[in-house]
Amino acid sequence: MTTSTQEQGRLDAAGVVARIIASELTTPVPEVVTALVETLIAGARPLGVLFYGSVVRVVSSGDAAADPSLLSEGVLDFYVIVEHQADWPRGRLARVANAILPPNVEYHEQMIDGLMLRAKVAILSLRQFRRLTRSGSRDTSVWARFSQPVRLVWVRDADAADAILRCVVRAVGTAAFWAARLGPDRGVPDTYWDALYRQTYGAELRVETKDRPRQLIGGEEERFRRLLTASWAAGGLIGAAQENGELAPAVSAAGRSSALRRWRTRLRLGRPLNVARLMKAAFTFAGGARYLVWKIERHSGVRVPLTPFAERHPLLSAPAVVFRLMRAGVFSR
């Protein structure tokens, strides 16, 4: 095969990845989700809003279309992409914190068409989104999330849509890059994604069940297979054909060893980075007290009254909340 033919093949494969992601991004979502987003961004100047996470899987299954009340049972996860930090309304401290250690996260509750919808909203600038989806990023959290199904539920214009599409495509490419190096020498596509997500969870402060990576892939196996093979083809990583649908990425022993050393750096940095984010969130997580109260009630059945003082000063109010939970016997169950 000539060099020009190989290059064309890689370009064609990259086009396949872009088309798959573009189709996902533009897949319609229930109208209540769109209405919620329009309420959230009122008064702001975003480039686009991405909808991701476990509720996207509920939407993709079609259950939410048949029964919209399912959307009120969990928290909808959004990433708002802005051009400048000042394009999202918040205080100066929050803007500076987001510029230094992104993303900031907010919690919102809105009644939409008779449904109480809850949303976690993370804010990133487009420049940060580009940086955090590159294979060289030492922060794994953003590209790992956006290698999973996602919807672009609001966008400013065609240029913004193209810029966001490129970032999501880059996230998938980065995930495929690391899956080839963290997975087995050969195996079916699922084994590479499973290995990847186990490693990315290990780099974060996330307590997940052992089968969580499989749950991420479940029901979307064909989607992940197509993206892995096309991404590897685009990156020149497709090795010799294997039997039984197995793949063998063209990664040398030296290349794998080098990648594993770099990955260990990400493991060492990942948890301190997420601890720093948690500390930052204590001061910048808008609506965090309401989110905590909802989580407590959902998981324990104990309703914690939220006073205006507690909402404004969640850290100062924390001891009283813990005492109330202890009296209710939550910690002895």
N, C-alpha and C positions, 0 to 999 in steps of 0.2 A: 504494500500500500504506500503510495507516494505521500510526501509531507503535506502537500496541498489537499489531498483527499482526506488525510487524517484531521487536518485543521477544519475542513468543511464538516466532517463528522462530529467534531466537538462543538462547532457552532450550531449544528442542527440539534444536538442533544441539549444544549443550553436553551434553545428555542422551545423545546418540549417542556423543560422545567418552567420557563416563564409562562407558557400557555396554561399549564396545570395550575400554577399559583394565581394567575389572572382570573381563571375560571372560579377558583375558590373565593377569591376576594370579592368577586361581583355576584356571588350566590345570594339571593334575597334572604332576608331575615324577617321574622314577624313584625308587623307594623308597630306593635307596642315597644319593641326594642329601638326602632328608628325614632319614635316619639320621645322615648327616654333620652336618647342621645341629643336630640335637638333641644331638650330642656337643659341638659347638663352643660352644653356649650353656649347657651345664651349669654351674651356679653363677652365672650372670648373670641379669639381669632386663630383657631386651629387650622393646620393644613389638612388633617384627616383624623379619623377615629377608627381604631382597630378593635374588633371584638374577638376575644379568644377565651380559652379555658374550658372548664367542664360543661358550662351551660351551652357553649357552641355545639358540643356533642349532642345535647338534648335537642337543640334546634335542628341539627343535621338529621337526626333520627325521624323527624316529622312529628314527634309527640307534642311539641310545643304548639305546632299549628293546629293540631286537633284539640289541645287543651292548654290554652295560654296561661292558665293558673299555675302550671308547672314552673313558669319563669319566676314566680314569687317565692319558690321554695329554697332557692339558693342565692348566690351573689353573682351578678354579671360582671365580668372582668373586661375592662377597656384600657387601651393605651391611647392617649391623646398625643398626636405629633404636632409640634408647633415649630414655627420658624425661629422665633426668639423667645427667651424665657418670659419676657414681659407680655407675651401674647396670651398667657393664661392668668386670670385675675387671682392674685394672692399677695401676701406681704413680701417686703424686700428680703427678710430672712429666709423665707421659703424659696424665693427665686435663687438666692445665692447658694443655698444648700443643694438645690437641684442642679445647679451648674457644676458644683464640686463633686457631688456623689448622687448621681441619678439612679432610679427615678424617685421623685416624690410621689406619695400615694395619698389619695383622698377617698373618703367613704360618703356616699350619698344615698338618700332614700327619697323616692318620689312616687306619688300615687298617679298611675297612668291607666286610664280607662277602667277604673275600679280595682286595679291591681296594685299592691304595694311592691314596688321593684327596688331592689338594693343593688348598688353598684360600687365596685372598687375601681378607681380611676388613677392610672399612673401617667405621669407627664414626662415626655422626652422631647428634646429638640431634634430636628432632622439631622443635624450634625452628630448628635449623640447616638441616634438610631443607626446611622451609617457606621460609626466607630464600633458600636457594640454588637454588630452583626458580622464583623470581619473574623476570619479564621485566626488572626493574630490577637484578638481580644482576650485578655486574661480574665474577663468577667464572662462566665458562661450563661448567665441567667436569661439574657434577652434573646440571643440566637437560639437557645434551646426551646424557649417558648414559641418562637415564631417559625420553628421547623414543623410545628403542629398546625392543624387546621385553624384558619383565621378568616375573618370577614372584614372587609372595609365598609363600614356602615355609614360613613359620612366622609366626603372629601370636598376640598375647596374648589379644585379645578383639575383639568387634565394634567397639567405639569406636576401638581402635587400627587396625583394618582400614580404617575410614572415614577416619581422619586420614591414613593412608599413601596411600590411594586418591586423596584430594584433592591430595596433593603430587605424585603421579605424573601426574595429570590436568593440574596446573599446569605441570609440566615439558613436557608435550606442547604445551600452549597457548603456552608461552614459545618453544619451538622453532618452532612455526608462525608466531608473531609475527615472529621474526627471519628465517625463510625467506622471508616475503613481502617483506622489505626488503633482503635480501642476494641474492635470486635475480633472475632476469630480469623484464622488464616483463610478459612472457607466456611460457608454456611448459607442458609436461606436468608432472605432480606430481613425477616423479623428478628433474627438473632443479632444483627448489627444494630438495629434501632434499640433493642432491649439492652444491649451492652452500653450503648451511648447514654440512654436515659438513666441507667443505674449509676453511671459515672457522674453525670451532671447533677443528679440528686445528691451524690456524695460530696459534691463541691459546694453545696448550699446547706443552710440550716433548715432542712425540710425532713420532717418525720413522716415517712411514707411506708405503706406495706410493701412486702417483697414483690407482690404481683402488680404494683402500680405501673411500672413501665409497660407491662402487657396490656393493662387497661387502656393506656394511651393509644396503643396500636389497634386494639380490638375493634372490629367493625370497619376499620380503615386500612386493612392489610394491603389491598390493591393500590391504594393511594401511596402508601409508604414504599411499596415495591417499585412502582413506576418512578417515583422521585429519586430513590436511591440509585437505580440503574441509570437513569438519565443524568443525574448529577455526577456519577462516577465516569460516565462516558464523556461528559463535558470537561471533566478534570483529567482525562487520560488515565483513569484508574481501573478501567475494565480489564480484568485478566482473562486467562483462558477459560473457555466455557466448561462448566461442571455439570454433573448429572443431577437429576432430581430437583432442578430449579435452584441449585446452589450457586453462589457467586464466590469468586476469589479475587479480591482487590489486588491490583498490581502495585503493591507496596513492598519494598525491599526490607530485609531484616534490619539493615542500618537505618532506613527511613522510619520503620516502626519504633526502633529503640530511641531514636532522636525525638520522635513525637511523644513517646511515653515520658521522657524526661521533661518535656515542655508541659505535659499534662499534670505532672506532679507539682509543678509550679502553680498551676491553676487550683489544684486541690489545697495547697498550703495557703493560698491567698483567698480562696472562696469563702471559707467560714469567717475569718476576720472581717472580710468585706461585708458579709451579711450581718455580722454583729454590729458593725458600724452603721449599717442601714437601719437596724432596729433602734439603735441609740438615737439616730437622727429622727426617726419616725416619732419618738416620744415628744418631739418638739414641733414636728411639721406635718403629722398625719391628721389632716383636717377631717373632722367627723369621726375620729378614731374611737372616742368614748362611746358613741352610738353603735359603732360596729362591734365593740367589745361586749356591750350589754346585750346586743342581739345574739352574738355567739354564745354567751353564757346561758341565755334563756333557751336557745335551741338545743344545746348539748346537755343542760342540767335540768331544764324545766323551771328554774328559779328566775323570777322576774326581778330585776334590779332597777329601782326607780332612778332615773337620771335627772338630777337637778341642774338648773342653769349653771351653778358653780362647778359641778362635776364635769359638765361638758366643756367649760372653759379651762378647767384646771384638772385634767384627768390624773396627773401624777400625784397631786396633793390629795385627791379623793381616793386613791387606790387603797390605802389601808382600811378605810371604812367599808369599801366594797368587799375586800377580802374577809373582814370580820363578819359581814353579813352572810357571805357564802359559807363561812365556817359554822355559823349558827344554824344555817339551813342544812348542814350535814353534807354539803357537796363533796368535800374532800375525803369523806369517810365512806363513800359509796363504792 
